[in-house]
Amino acid sequence: MTQTDPNTIPQKIDYKKNNYNNHFLRKLKEEPLIPFGLTLTVLALAGATLGYQKGDSKTMQRFLRFRVLAQGFTVVAAVGVPTYYQLTHKRI
């Protein structure tokens, strides 16, 4: 049975981590609307939570309605943008 050099294992793990980071950054650049929509959704939920904690039901309801719009935007961005690119940039 052969033993692997322990010094090569961290390099493989580091390579996978580096590859994942590159993939994440590439996707972020290709589809920036999705993280934007997710950020809007989180902000809306945070605002609704603050409204709930203060007992202000009108503010809470406004933020929850905004959350629905933000989630809808995110879904359209996640489905619509790749579909648009697929239709307009047909590969031969």
HELIX and SHEET records of a PDB file:
HELIX    1   1 THR A    8  GLU A   30  1                                  23    
HELIX    2   2 LEU A   33  LYS A   54  1                                  22    
HELIX    3   3 SER A   57  THR A   88  1                                  32    
END                                                                             
